[in-house]
Amino acid sequence: MSSTKFPRLVVLTGAGISAESGLRTFRGNDGMWEHENIDDVCTPEGYYRDKKRVKDFYNFLRKGLKEHEPNAAHFALAELEERLGDDFLLVTQNVDNLHERAGSKRVLHMHGDLMRLTCEKNPKHEFIFEGEETLDTRCPFCGGMSRPDIVFFGEQPLYMEEIQDALRHCKEFVYIGTSSVVYPAAGFKSFAKSFGAKVTCLNLEVPTSDPYTDVFVEGKATEIVPKWCKEFK
């Protein structure tokens, strides 16, 4: 994204949009954390305590992605991006690749990407990876040990400067399939609102009151997102 061109529309997606493709969410009933200890597989301490266990956990999630397909909401957002071009930016809290498989290109994975690995020595070394990561997997750029491209609890989310720049200049901010109550994403709506953006929520459940959100649309993402995208001007 250039320094002089910012998107008119910023979309944030959360676990709710992928749940309709059959992916288990990390929170909620039958969520991932019901079956795994967060401290063991999603913290820096857990990673350095047992790297093999953590890598195996994300190998399992990566392999499982092949069993799920993008849904109507993913495709609708990809089509909207194609129509708007540089006026569109998609930020996702999800680590799956369903947006990309639906055709989205302007995607920022703020919590990381299962289909990428990074380097322990130099986190800026990112590379596509679709196989099974082991303790012998190395960074192709410097030979350092790889690690999952996942933002562990306590680590800084990715692309925050770019996201904040986009929110500062956008005309509308829309959050989909997320309650937007966990920071830093929870602050996106108030931040965008403070700079004059319209804020819209498309979610299975909408809050009873929210001073920062102008429009609430309640329903399944596969039903309400395509309709909203089609009507967006």
mmCIF file of the C-alpha atoms, coordinates in Angstrom:
data_MODEL
# 
_entry.id   MODEL 
# 
loop_
_atom_site.group_PDB 
_atom_site.id 
_atom_site.type_symbol 
_atom_site.label_atom_id 
_atom_site.label_alt_id 
_atom_site.label_comp_id 
_atom_site.label_asym_id 
_atom_site.label_entity_id 
_atom_site.label_seq_id 
_atom_site.pdbx_PDB_ins_code 
_atom_site.Cartn_x 
_atom_site.Cartn_y 
_atom_site.Cartn_z 
_atom_site.occupancy 
_atom_site.B_iso_or_equiv 
_atom_site.pdbx_formal_charge 
_atom_site.auth_seq_id 
_atom_site.auth_comp_id 
_atom_site.auth_asym_id 
_atom_site.auth_atom_id 
_atom_site.pdbx_PDB_model_num 
ATOM 1   C CA . MET A 1 1   ? 0.000   0.000   0.000  1.00 0.00 ? 1   MET A CA 1 
ATOM 2   C CA . SER A 1 2   ? 1.626   3.253   -1.083 1.00 0.00 ? 2   SER A CA 1 
ATOM 3   C CA . SER A 1 3   ? 2.037   6.283   1.174  1.00 0.00 ? 3   SER A CA 1 
ATOM 4   C CA . THR A 1 4   ? -0.377  8.337   -0.913 1.00 0.00 ? 4   THR A CA 1 
ATOM 5   C CA . LYS A 1 5   ? -3.073  5.786   -1.697 1.00 0.00 ? 5   LYS A CA 1 
ATOM 6   C CA . PHE A 1 6   ? -5.212  4.411   1.115  1.00 0.00 ? 6   PHE A CA 1 
ATOM 7   C CA . PRO A 1 7   ? -8.242  2.122   0.849  1.00 0.00 ? 7   PRO A CA 1 
ATOM 8   C CA . ARG A 1 8   ? -11.710 3.599   1.051  1.00 0.00 ? 8   ARG A CA 1 
ATOM 9   C CA . LEU A 1 9   ? -12.993 0.407   2.692  1.00 0.00 ? 9   LEU A CA 1 
ATOM 10  C CA . VAL A 1 10  ? -11.264 -1.646  5.382  1.00 0.00 ? 10  VAL A CA 1 
ATOM 11  C CA . VAL A 1 11  ? -12.782 -5.027  6.258  1.00 0.00 ? 11  VAL A CA 1 
ATOM 12  C CA . LEU A 1 12  ? -11.856 -7.043  9.343  1.00 0.00 ? 12  LEU A CA 1 
ATOM 13  C CA . THR A 1 13  ? -12.830 -10.718 9.453  1.00 0.00 ? 13  THR A CA 1 
ATOM 14  C CA . GLY A 1 14  ? -12.805 -13.083 12.411 1.00 0.00 ? 14  GLY A CA 1 
ATOM 15  C CA . ALA A 1 15  ? -13.424 -16.718 13.201 1.00 0.00 ? 15  ALA A CA 1 
ATOM 16  C CA . GLY A 1 16  ? -17.141 -16.496 12.438 1.00 0.00 ? 16  GLY A CA 1 
ATOM 17  C CA . ILE A 1 17  ? -16.589 -16.257 8.692  1.00 0.00 ? 17  ILE A CA 1 
ATOM 18  C CA . SER A 1 18  ? -14.509 -19.456 8.588  1.00 0.00 ? 18  SER A CA 1 
ATOM 19  C CA . ALA A 1 19  ? -16.730 -21.327 11.043 1.00 0.00 ? 19  ALA A CA 1 
ATOM 20  C CA . GLU A 1 20  ? -19.325 -21.617 8.273  1.00 0.00 ? 20  GLU A CA 1 
ATOM 21  C CA . SER A 1 21  ? -16.737 -23.515 6.242  1.00 0.00 ? 21  SER A CA 1 
ATOM 22  C CA . GLY A 1 22  ? -16.528 -26.021 9.069  1.00 0.00 ? 22  GLY A CA 1 
ATOM 23  C CA . LEU A 1 23  ? -13.361 -24.735 10.720 1.00 0.00 ? 23  LEU A CA 1 
ATOM 24  C CA . ARG A 1 24  ? -13.399 -24.887 14.494 1.00 0.00 ? 24  ARG A CA 1 
ATOM 25  C CA . THR A 1 25  ? -12.920 -21.551 16.191 1.00 0.00 ? 25  THR A CA 1 
ATOM 26  C CA . PHE A 1 26  ? -10.325 -21.147 18.901 1.00 0.00 ? 26  PHE A CA 1 
ATOM 27  C CA . ARG A 1 27  ? -12.849 -19.792 21.376 1.00 0.00 ? 27  ARG A CA 1 
ATOM 28  C CA . GLY A 1 28  ? -16.461 -20.733 22.061 1.00 0.00 ? 28  GLY A CA 1 
ATOM 29  C CA . ASN A 1 29  ? -18.201 -24.082 22.359 1.00 0.00 ? 29  ASN A CA 1 
ATOM 30  C CA . ASP A 1 30  ? -16.053 -26.918 21.005 1.00 0.00 ? 30  ASP A CA 1 
ATOM 31  C CA . GLY A 1 31  ? -13.371 -24.326 20.343 1.00 0.00 ? 31  GLY A CA 1 
ATOM 32  C CA . MET A 1 32  ? -9.739  -25.262 19.835 1.00 0.00 ? 32  MET A CA 1 
ATOM 33  C CA . TRP A 1 33  ? -8.848  -24.221 23.358 1.00 0.00 ? 33  TRP A CA 1 
ATOM 34  C CA . GLU A 1 34  ? -11.336 -26.773 24.701 1.00 0.00 ? 34  GLU A CA 1 
ATOM 35  C CA . HIS A 1 35  ? -8.949  -29.462 23.440 1.00 0.00 ? 35  HIS A CA 1 
ATOM 36  C CA . GLU A 1 36  ? -5.520  -27.836 23.780 1.00 0.00 ? 36  GLU A CA 1 
ATOM 37  C CA . ASN A 1 37  ? -3.800  -25.896 26.525 1.00 0.00 ? 37  ASN A CA 1 
ATOM 38  C CA . ILE A 1 38  ? -3.071  -22.385 25.259 1.00 0.00 ? 38  ILE A CA 1 
ATOM 39  C CA . ASP A 1 39  ? 0.128   -22.209 27.300 1.00 0.00 ? 39  ASP A CA 1 
ATOM 40  C CA . ASP A 1 40  ? 1.469   -25.339 25.608 1.00 0.00 ? 40  ASP A CA 1 
ATOM 41  C CA . VAL A 1 41  ? 0.886   -24.481 21.948 1.00 0.00 ? 41  VAL A CA 1 
ATOM 42  C CA . CYS A 1 42  ? 0.351   -20.729 21.618 1.00 0.00 ? 42  CYS A CA 1 
ATOM 43  C CA . THR A 1 43  ? 2.857   -18.951 23.825 1.00 0.00 ? 43  THR A CA 1 
ATOM 44  C CA . PRO A 1 44  ? 6.571   -18.253 23.323 1.00 0.00 ? 44  PRO A CA 1 
ATOM 45  C CA . GLU A 1 45  ? 7.267   -20.172 26.536 1.00 0.00 ? 45  GLU A CA 1 
ATOM 46  C CA . GLY A 1 46  ? 5.363   -23.213 25.299 1.00 0.00 ? 46  GLY A CA 1 
ATOM 47  C CA . TYR A 1 47  ? 7.165   -23.074 21.968 1.00 0.00 ? 47  TYR A CA 1 
ATOM 48  C CA . TYR A 1 48  ? 10.655  -23.006 23.447 1.00 0.00 ? 48  TYR A CA 1 
ATOM 49  C CA . ARG A 1 49  ? 9.698   -25.644 26.013 1.00 0.00 ? 49  ARG A CA 1 
ATOM 50  C CA . ASP A 1 50  ? 8.583   -28.171 23.381 1.00 0.00 ? 50  ASP A CA 1 
ATOM 51  C CA . LYS A 1 51  ? 9.060   -27.038 19.785 1.00 0.00 ? 51  LYS A CA 1 
ATOM 52  C CA . LYS A 1 52  ? 8.084   -30.394 18.340 1.00 0.00 ? 52  LYS A CA 1 
ATOM 53  C CA . ARG A 1 53  ? 4.702   -30.379 20.069 1.00 0.00 ? 53  ARG A CA 1 
ATOM 54  C CA . VAL A 1 54  ? 3.944   -26.864 18.851 1.00 0.00 ? 54  VAL A CA 1 
ATOM 55  C CA . LYS A 1 55  ? 5.053   -27.585 15.280 1.00 0.00 ? 55  LYS A CA 1 
ATOM 56  C CA . ASP A 1 56  ? 2.996   -30.788 15.252 1.00 0.00 ? 56  ASP A CA 1 
ATOM 57  C CA . PHE A 1 57  ? -0.065  -28.853 16.437 1.00 0.00 ? 57  PHE A CA 1 
ATOM 58  C CA . TYR A 1 58  ? 0.174   -26.357 13.570 1.00 0.00 ? 58  TYR A CA 1 
ATOM 59  C CA . ASN A 1 59  ? 1.036   -29.138 11.112 1.00 0.00 ? 59  ASN A CA 1 
ATOM 60  C CA . PHE A 1 60  ? -2.272  -30.720 12.122 1.00 0.00 ? 60  PHE A CA 1 
ATOM 61  C CA . LEU A 1 61  ? -4.151  -27.455 11.553 1.00 0.00 ? 61  LEU A CA 1 
ATOM 62  C CA . ARG A 1 62  ? -2.402  -26.841 8.219  1.00 0.00 ? 62  ARG A CA 1 
ATOM 63  C CA . LYS A 1 63  ? -3.221  -30.323 6.970  1.00 0.00 ? 63  LYS A CA 1 
ATOM 64  C CA . GLY A 1 64  ? -6.833  -29.909 8.055  1.00 0.00 ? 64  GLY A CA 1 
ATOM 65  C CA . LEU A 1 65  ? -7.305  -26.816 5.896  1.00 0.00 ? 65  LEU A CA 1 
ATOM 66  C CA . LYS A 1 66  ? -7.448  -29.035 2.814  1.00 0.00 ? 66  LYS A CA 1 
ATOM 67  C CA . GLU A 1 67  ? -10.720 -30.498 4.072  1.00 0.00 ? 67  GLU A CA 1 
ATOM 68  C CA . HIS A 1 68  ? -12.459 -27.106 4.065  1.00 0.00 ? 68  HIS A CA 1 
ATOM 69  C CA . GLU A 1 69  ? -13.488 -24.809 1.237  1.00 0.00 ? 69  GLU A CA 1 
ATOM 70  C CA . PRO A 1 70  ? -14.137 -21.058 1.057  1.00 0.00 ? 70  PRO A CA 1 
ATOM 71  C CA . ASN A 1 71  ? -17.782 -20.168 1.488  1.00 0.00 ? 71  ASN A CA 1 
ATOM 72  C CA . ALA A 1 72  ? -20.070 -17.571 -0.088 1.00 0.00 ? 72  ALA A CA 1 
ATOM 73  C CA . ALA A 1 73  ? -18.835 -14.841 2.263  1.00 0.00 ? 73  ALA A CA 1 
ATOM 74  C CA . HIS A 1 74  ? -15.198 -15.404 1.268  1.00 0.00 ? 74  HIS A CA 1 
ATOM 75  C CA . PHE A 1 75  ? -16.080 -15.302 -2.427 1.00 0.00 ? 75  PHE A CA 1 
ATOM 76  C CA . ALA A 1 76  ? -18.227 -12.183 -2.016 1.00 0.00 ? 76  ALA A CA 1 
ATOM 77  C CA . LEU A 1 77  ? -15.344 -10.296 -0.393 1.00 0.00 ? 77  LEU A CA 1 
ATOM 78  C CA . ALA A 1 78  ? -12.963 -11.418 -3.144 1.00 0.00 ? 78  ALA A CA 1 
ATOM 79  C CA . GLU A 1 79  ? -15.405 -10.150 -5.766 1.00 0.00 ? 79  GLU A CA 1 
ATOM 80  C CA . LEU A 1 80  ? -15.768 -6.845  -3.917 1.00 0.00 ? 80  LEU A CA 1 
ATOM 81  C CA . GLU A 1 81  ? -11.981 -6.482  -3.860 1.00 0.00 ? 81  GLU A CA 1 
ATOM 82  C CA . GLU A 1 82  ? -11.854 -7.100  -7.600 1.00 0.00 ? 82  GLU A CA 1 
ATOM 83  C CA . ARG A 1 83  ? -14.426 -4.343  -8.090 1.00 0.00 ? 83  ARG A CA 1 
ATOM 84  C CA . LEU A 1 84  ? -12.813 -1.795  -5.756 1.00 0.00 ? 84  LEU A CA 1 
ATOM 85  C CA . GLY A 1 85  ? -9.137  -2.519  -6.362 1.00 0.00 ? 85  GLY A CA 1 
ATOM 86  C CA . ASP A 1 86  ? -6.868  -0.306  -4.250 1.00 0.00 ? 86  ASP A CA 1 
ATOM 87  C CA . ASP A 1 87  ? -9.911  1.098   -2.463 1.00 0.00 ? 87  ASP A CA 1 
ATOM 88  C CA . PHE A 1 88  ? -10.223 -2.214  -0.590 1.00 0.00 ? 88  PHE A CA 1 
ATOM 89  C CA . LEU A 1 89  ? -8.151  -3.764  2.191  1.00 0.00 ? 89  LEU A CA 1 
ATOM 90  C CA . LEU A 1 90  ? -8.936  -7.002  4.014  1.00 0.00 ? 90  LEU A CA 1 
ATOM 91  C CA . VAL A 1 91  ? -7.514  -7.568  7.488  1.00 0.00 ? 91  VAL A CA 1 
ATOM 92  C CA . THR A 1 92  ? -8.134  -10.977 9.017  1.00 0.00 ? 92  THR A CA 1 
ATOM 93  C CA . GLN A 1 93  ? -7.693  -12.385 12.487 1.00 0.00 ? 93  GLN A CA 1 
ATOM 94  C CA . ASN A 1 94  ? -7.823  -15.869 10.953 1.00 0.00 ? 94  ASN A CA 1 
ATOM 95  C CA . VAL A 1 95  ? -4.737  -17.938 10.226 1.00 0.00 ? 95  VAL A CA 1 
ATOM 96  C CA . ASP A 1 96  ? -6.392  -20.048 7.507  1.00 0.00 ? 96  ASP A CA 1 
ATOM 97  C CA . ASN A 1 97  ? -6.032  -19.464 3.761  1.00 0.00 ? 97  ASN A CA 1 
ATOM 98  C CA . LEU A 1 98  ? -9.717  -19.452 2.790  1.00 0.00 ? 98  LEU A CA 1 
ATOM 99  C CA . HIS A 1 99  ? -9.689  -15.791 1.742  1.00 0.00 ? 99  HIS A CA 1 
ATOM 100 C CA . GLU A 1 100 ? -6.778  -16.398 -0.620 1.00 0.00 ? 100 GLU A CA 1 
ATOM 101 C CA . ARG A 1 101 ? -8.361  -19.550 -2.030 1.00 0.00 ? 101 ARG A CA 1 
ATOM 102 C CA . ALA A 1 102 ? -11.491 -17.524 -2.767 1.00 0.00 ? 102 ALA A CA 1 
ATOM 103 C CA . GLY A 1 103 ? -9.387  -15.072 -4.771 1.00 0.00 ? 103 GLY A CA 1 
ATOM 104 C CA . SER A 1 104 ? -8.553  -12.302 -2.295 1.00 0.00 ? 104 SER A CA 1 
ATOM 105 C CA . LYS A 1 105 ? -5.135  -10.717 -2.803 1.00 0.00 ? 105 LYS A CA 1 
ATOM 106 C CA . ARG A 1 106 ? -5.052  -7.634  -0.563 1.00 0.00 ? 106 ARG A CA 1 
ATOM 107 C CA . VAL A 1 107 ? -5.047  -9.587  2.706  1.00 0.00 ? 107 VAL A CA 1 
ATOM 108 C CA . LEU A 1 108 ? -3.179  -8.823  5.920  1.00 0.00 ? 108 LEU A CA 1 
ATOM 109 C CA . HIS A 1 109 ? -3.019  -11.724 8.393  1.00 0.00 ? 109 HIS A CA 1 
ATOM 110 C CA . MET A 1 110 ? -2.608  -9.878  11.681 1.00 0.00 ? 110 MET A CA 1 
ATOM 111 C CA . HIS A 1 111 ? -2.328  -13.107 13.700 1.00 0.00 ? 111 HIS A CA 1 
ATOM 112 C CA . GLY A 1 112 ? -0.166  -14.989 11.215 1.00 0.00 ? 112 GLY A CA 1 
ATOM 113 C CA . ASP A 1 113 ? -0.711  -17.491 8.429  1.00 0.00 ? 113 ASP A CA 1 
ATOM 114 C CA . LEU A 1 114 ? -0.719  -21.288 8.656  1.00 0.00 ? 114 LEU A CA 1 
ATOM 115 C CA . MET A 1 115 ? 0.589   -21.500 5.099  1.00 0.00 ? 115 MET A CA 1 
ATOM 116 C CA . ARG A 1 116 ? 3.771   -19.593 5.944  1.00 0.00 ? 116 ARG A CA 1 
ATOM 117 C CA . LEU A 1 117 ? 6.757   -20.128 8.190  1.00 0.00 ? 117 LEU A CA 1 
ATOM 118 C CA . THR A 1 118 ? 9.141   -17.561 9.598  1.00 0.00 ? 118 THR A CA 1 
ATOM 119 C CA . CYS A 1 119 ? 12.708  -17.711 10.847 1.00 0.00 ? 119 CYS A CA 1 
ATOM 120 C CA . GLU A 1 120 ? 13.718  -17.754 14.514 1.00 0.00 ? 120 GLU A CA 1 
ATOM 121 C CA . LYS A 1 121 ? 16.867  -15.740 13.735 1.00 0.00 ? 121 LYS A CA 1 
ATOM 122 C CA . ASN A 1 122 ? 15.146  -13.195 11.504 1.00 0.00 ? 122 ASN A CA 1 
ATOM 123 C CA . PRO A 1 123 ? 11.327  -12.986 11.788 1.00 0.00 ? 123 PRO A CA 1 
ATOM 124 C CA . LYS A 1 124 ? 11.237  -10.862 8.623  1.00 0.00 ? 124 LYS A CA 1 
ATOM 125 C CA . HIS A 1 125 ? 12.200  -13.961 6.654  1.00 0.00 ? 125 HIS A CA 1 
ATOM 126 C CA . GLU A 1 126 ? 8.798   -15.370 5.685  1.00 0.00 ? 126 GLU A CA 1 
ATOM 127 C CA . PHE A 1 127 ? 8.217   -18.172 3.217  1.00 0.00 ? 127 PHE A CA 1 
ATOM 128 C CA . ILE A 1 128 ? 5.334   -20.218 1.855  1.00 0.00 ? 128 ILE A CA 1 
ATOM 129 C CA . PHE A 1 129 ? 5.171   -23.702 3.333  1.00 0.00 ? 129 PHE A CA 1 
ATOM 130 C CA . GLU A 1 130 ? 2.583   -26.390 2.665  1.00 0.00 ? 130 GLU A CA 1 
ATOM 131 C CA . GLY A 1 131 ? 4.272   -29.495 4.026  1.00 0.00 ? 131 GLY A CA 1 
ATOM 132 C CA . GLU A 1 132 ? 5.073   -30.779 7.498  1.00 0.00 ? 132 GLU A CA 1 
ATOM 133 C CA . GLU A 1 133 ? 7.384   -28.633 9.580  1.00 0.00 ? 133 GLU A CA 1 
ATOM 134 C CA . THR A 1 134 ? 9.959   -30.543 11.629 1.00 0.00 ? 134 THR A CA 1 
ATOM 135 C CA . LEU A 1 135 ? 12.861  -29.630 13.886 1.00 0.00 ? 135 LEU A CA 1 
ATOM 136 C CA . ASP A 1 136 ? 15.057  -29.906 10.776 1.00 0.00 ? 136 ASP A CA 1 
ATOM 137 C CA . THR A 1 137 ? 13.087  -27.399 8.672  1.00 0.00 ? 137 THR A CA 1 
ATOM 138 C CA . ARG A 1 138 ? 15.291  -24.419 7.906  1.00 0.00 ? 138 ARG A CA 1 
ATOM 139 C CA . CYS A 1 139 ? 14.834  -20.885 6.622  1.00 0.00 ? 139 CYS A CA 1 
ATOM 140 C CA . PRO A 1 140 ? 15.681  -20.856 2.888  1.00 0.00 ? 140 PRO A CA 1 
ATOM 141 C CA . PHE A 1 141 ? 17.231  -17.390 3.213  1.00 0.00 ? 141 PHE A CA 1 
ATOM 142 C CA . CYS A 1 142 ? 19.687  -17.803 6.095  1.00 0.00 ? 142 CYS A CA 1 
ATOM 143 C CA . GLY A 1 143 ? 19.510  -21.411 7.278  1.00 0.00 ? 143 GLY A CA 1 
ATOM 144 C CA . GLY A 1 144 ? 18.028  -20.509 10.658 1.00 0.00 ? 144 GLY A CA 1 
ATOM 145 C CA . MET A 1 145 ? 15.470  -22.737 12.345 1.00 0.00 ? 145 MET A CA 1 
ATOM 146 C CA . SER A 1 146 ? 11.925  -22.209 11.136 1.00 0.00 ? 146 SER A CA 1 
ATOM 147 C CA . ARG A 1 147 ? 8.915   -21.543 13.347 1.00 0.00 ? 147 ARG A CA 1 
ATOM 148 C CA . PRO A 1 148 ? 5.196   -21.329 12.579 1.00 0.00 ? 148 PRO A CA 1 
ATOM 149 C CA . ASP A 1 149 ? 4.109   -17.922 11.284 1.00 0.00 ? 149 ASP A CA 1 
ATOM 150 C CA . ILE A 1 150 ? 1.695   -17.584 14.182 1.00 0.00 ? 150 ILE A CA 1 
ATOM 151 C CA . VAL A 1 151 ? 1.409   -14.666 16.584 1.00 0.00 ? 151 VAL A CA 1 
ATOM 152 C CA . PHE A 1 152 ? 1.635   -16.297 19.989 1.00 0.00 ? 152 PHE A CA 1 
ATOM 153 C CA . PHE A 1 153 ? -0.110  -14.806 23.000 1.00 0.00 ? 153 PHE A CA 1 
ATOM 154 C CA . GLY A 1 154 ? 1.998   -11.943 24.312 1.00 0.00 ? 154 GLY A CA 1 
ATOM 155 C CA . GLU A 1 155 ? 3.505   -11.180 20.897 1.00 0.00 ? 155 GLU A CA 1 
ATOM 156 C CA . GLN A 1 156 ? 2.729   -8.096  18.832 1.00 0.00 ? 156 GLN A CA 1 
ATOM 157 C CA . PRO A 1 157 ? 0.154   -8.629  16.041 1.00 0.00 ? 157 PRO A CA 1 
ATOM 158 C CA . LEU A 1 158 ? 1.476   -8.149  12.530 1.00 0.00 ? 158 LEU A CA 1 
ATOM 159 C CA . TYR A 1 159 ? 1.049   -5.171  10.175 1.00 0.00 ? 159 TYR A CA 1 
ATOM 160 C CA . MET A 1 160 ? -0.270  -2.877  12.921 1.00 0.00 ? 160 MET A CA 1 
ATOM 161 C CA . GLU A 1 161 ? 1.273   0.263   11.443 1.00 0.00 ? 161 GLU A CA 1 
ATOM 162 C CA . GLU A 1 162 ? -0.173  -0.461  8.010  1.00 0.00 ? 162 GLU A CA 1 
ATOM 163 C CA . ILE A 1 163 ? -3.582  -1.299  9.494  1.00 0.00 ? 163 ILE A CA 1 
ATOM 164 C CA . GLN A 1 164 ? -3.693  1.890   11.551 1.00 0.00 ? 164 GLN A CA 1 
ATOM 165 C CA . ASP A 1 165 ? -2.732  3.992   8.533  1.00 0.00 ? 165 ASP A CA 1 
ATOM 166 C CA . ALA A 1 166 ? -5.567  2.415   6.557  1.00 0.00 ? 166 ALA A CA 1 
ATOM 167 C CA . LEU A 1 167 ? -8.086  2.941   9.374  1.00 0.00 ? 167 LEU A CA 1 
ATOM 168 C CA . ARG A 1 168 ? -7.005  6.553   9.726  1.00 0.00 ? 168 ARG A CA 1 
ATOM 169 C CA . HIS A 1 169 ? -7.862  7.293   6.094  1.00 0.00 ? 169 HIS A CA 1 
ATOM 170 C CA . CYS A 1 170 ? -10.740 4.936   5.237  1.00 0.00 ? 170 CYS A CA 1 
ATOM 171 C CA . LYS A 1 171 ? -14.327 6.045   4.705  1.00 0.00 ? 171 LYS A CA 1 
ATOM 172 C CA . GLU A 1 172 ? -15.849 2.847   6.100  1.00 0.00 ? 172 GLU A CA 1 
ATOM 173 C CA . PHE A 1 173 ? -14.698 0.106   8.449  1.00 0.00 ? 173 PHE A CA 1 
ATOM 174 C CA . VAL A 1 174 ? -16.605 -3.183  8.501  1.00 0.00 ? 174 VAL A CA 1 
ATOM 175 C CA . TYR A 1 175 ? -16.042 -6.059  10.903 1.00 0.00 ? 175 TYR A CA 1 
ATOM 176 C CA . ILE A 1 176 ? -17.408 -9.495  10.031 1.00 0.00 ? 176 ILE A CA 1 
ATOM 177 C CA . GLY A 1 177 ? -17.668 -12.695 12.043 1.00 0.00 ? 177 GLY A CA 1 
ATOM 178 C CA . THR A 1 178 ? -16.024 -11.217 15.102 1.00 0.00 ? 178 THR A CA 1 
ATOM 179 C CA . SER A 1 179 ? -17.274 -9.677  18.319 1.00 0.00 ? 179 SER A CA 1 
ATOM 180 C CA . SER A 1 180 ? -14.367 -7.241  18.128 1.00 0.00 ? 180 SER A CA 1 
ATOM 181 C CA . VAL A 1 181 ? -13.907 -7.292  21.896 1.00 0.00 ? 181 VAL A CA 1 
ATOM 182 C CA . VAL A 1 182 ? -10.323 -8.613  22.069 1.00 0.00 ? 182 VAL A CA 1 
ATOM 183 C CA . TYR A 1 183 ? -7.573  -6.035  21.666 1.00 0.00 ? 183 TYR A CA 1 
ATOM 184 C CA . PRO A 1 184 ? -5.981  -4.763  19.562 1.00 0.00 ? 184 PRO A CA 1 
ATOM 185 C CA . ALA A 1 185 ? -8.753  -5.480  17.054 1.00 0.00 ? 185 ALA A CA 1 
ATOM 186 C CA . ALA A 1 186 ? -11.307 -4.206  19.561 1.00 0.00 ? 186 ALA A CA 1 
ATOM 187 C CA . GLY A 1 187 ? -9.783  -0.764  19.200 1.00 0.00 ? 187 GLY A CA 1 
ATOM 188 C CA . PHE A 1 188 ? -10.094 -0.673  15.413 1.00 0.00 ? 188 PHE A CA 1 
ATOM 189 C CA . LYS A 1 189 ? -13.718 0.488   15.376 1.00 0.00 ? 189 LYS A CA 1 
ATOM 190 C CA . SER A 1 190 ? -13.174 3.342   17.831 1.00 0.00 ? 190 SER A CA 1 
ATOM 191 C CA . PHE A 1 191 ? -9.961  4.341   16.047 1.00 0.00 ? 191 PHE A CA 1 
ATOM 192 C CA . ALA A 1 192 ? -11.619 4.422   12.610 1.00 0.00 ? 192 ALA A CA 1 
ATOM 193 C CA . LYS A 1 193 ? -14.644 6.213   14.065 1.00 0.00 ? 193 LYS A CA 1 
ATOM 194 C CA . SER A 1 194 ? -12.446 8.910   15.596 1.00 0.00 ? 194 SER A CA 1 
ATOM 195 C CA . PHE A 1 195 ? -11.235 9.784   12.097 1.00 0.00 ? 195 PHE A CA 1 
ATOM 196 C CA . GLY A 1 196 ? -14.750 9.997   10.679 1.00 0.00 ? 196 GLY A CA 1 
ATOM 197 C CA . ALA A 1 197 ? -15.266 6.525   9.212  1.00 0.00 ? 197 ALA A CA 1 
ATOM 198 C CA . LYS A 1 198 ? -18.628 4.813   9.131  1.00 0.00 ? 198 LYS A CA 1 
ATOM 199 C CA . VAL A 1 199 ? -18.508 1.576   11.154 1.00 0.00 ? 199 VAL A CA 1 
ATOM 200 C CA . THR A 1 200 ? -20.580 -1.486  10.256 1.00 0.00 ? 200 THR A CA 1 
ATOM 201 C CA . CYS A 1 201 ? -20.914 -4.846  12.018 1.00 0.00 ? 201 CYS A CA 1 
ATOM 202 C CA . LEU A 1 202 ? -21.946 -8.027  10.176 1.00 0.00 ? 202 LEU A CA 1 
ATOM 203 C CA . ASN A 1 203 ? -22.133 -10.851 12.687 1.00 0.00 ? 203 ASN A CA 1 
ATOM 204 C CA . LEU A 1 204 ? -24.154 -13.818 13.870 1.00 0.00 ? 204 LEU A CA 1 
ATOM 205 C CA . GLU A 1 205 ? -24.775 -11.949 17.110 1.00 0.00 ? 205 GLU A CA 1 
ATOM 206 C CA . VAL A 1 206 ? -24.665 -8.179  17.484 1.00 0.00 ? 206 VAL A CA 1 
ATOM 207 C CA . PRO A 1 207 ? -24.066 -6.283  20.727 1.00 0.00 ? 207 PRO A CA 1 
ATOM 208 C CA . THR A 1 208 ? -27.004 -4.671  22.482 1.00 0.00 ? 208 THR A CA 1 
ATOM 209 C CA . SER A 1 209 ? -25.180 -1.355  22.483 1.00 0.00 ? 209 SER A CA 1 
ATOM 210 C CA . ASP A 1 210 ? -21.964 -0.085  20.964 1.00 0.00 ? 210 ASP A CA 1 
ATOM 211 C CA . PRO A 1 211 ? -21.182 3.647   20.734 1.00 0.00 ? 211 PRO A CA 1 
ATOM 212 C CA . TYR A 1 212 ? -18.714 3.139   17.890 1.00 0.00 ? 212 TYR A CA 1 
ATOM 213 C CA . THR A 1 213 ? -20.798 1.071   15.471 1.00 0.00 ? 213 THR A CA 1 
ATOM 214 C CA . ASP A 1 214 ? -23.284 2.807   13.166 1.00 0.00 ? 214 ASP A CA 1 
ATOM 215 C CA . VAL A 1 215 ? -24.899 -0.178  11.439 1.00 0.00 ? 215 VAL A CA 1 
ATOM 216 C CA . PHE A 1 216 ? -25.582 -3.685  12.744 1.00 0.00 ? 216 PHE A CA 1 
ATOM 217 C CA . VAL A 1 217 ? -26.579 -6.559  10.464 1.00 0.00 ? 217 VAL A CA 1 
ATOM 218 C CA . GLU A 1 218 ? -27.321 -9.817  12.245 1.00 0.00 ? 218 GLU A CA 1 
ATOM 219 C CA . GLY A 1 219 ? -27.152 -13.217 10.566 1.00 0.00 ? 219 GLY A CA 1 
ATOM 220 C CA . LYS A 1 220 ? -24.956 -15.910 9.070  1.00 0.00 ? 220 LYS A CA 1 
ATOM 221 C CA . ALA A 1 221 ? -21.960 -14.588 7.160  1.00 0.00 ? 221 ALA A CA 1 
ATOM 222 C CA . THR A 1 222 ? -22.828 -16.716 4.123  1.00 0.00 ? 222 THR A CA 1 
ATOM 223 C CA . GLU A 1 223 ? -26.200 -14.968 3.923  1.00 0.00 ? 223 GLU A CA 1 
ATOM 224 C CA . ILE A 1 224 ? -25.555 -11.359 4.931  1.00 0.00 ? 224 ILE A CA 1 
ATOM 225 C CA . VAL A 1 225 ? -22.054 -10.733 3.543  1.00 0.00 ? 225 VAL A CA 1 
ATOM 226 C CA . PRO A 1 226 ? -22.860 -11.441 -0.143 1.00 0.00 ? 226 PRO A CA 1 
ATOM 227 C CA . LYS A 1 227 ? -25.901 -9.169  0.092  1.00 0.00 ? 227 LYS A CA 1 
ATOM 228 C CA . TRP A 1 228 ? -23.944 -6.394  1.778  1.00 0.00 ? 228 TRP A CA 1 
ATOM 229 C CA . CYS A 1 229 ? -21.076 -6.654  -0.737 1.00 0.00 ? 229 CYS A CA 1 
ATOM 230 C CA . LYS A 1 230 ? -23.465 -6.489  -3.667 1.00 0.00 ? 230 LYS A CA 1 
ATOM 231 C CA . GLU A 1 231 ? -25.090 -3.343  -2.286 1.00 0.00 ? 231 GLU A CA 1 
ATOM 232 C CA . PHE A 1 232 ? -21.846 -1.582  -1.338 1.00 0.00 ? 232 PHE A CA 1 
ATOM 233 C CA . LYS A 1 233 ? -21.109 1.475   -3.466 1.00 0.00 ? 233 LYS A CA 1 
# 
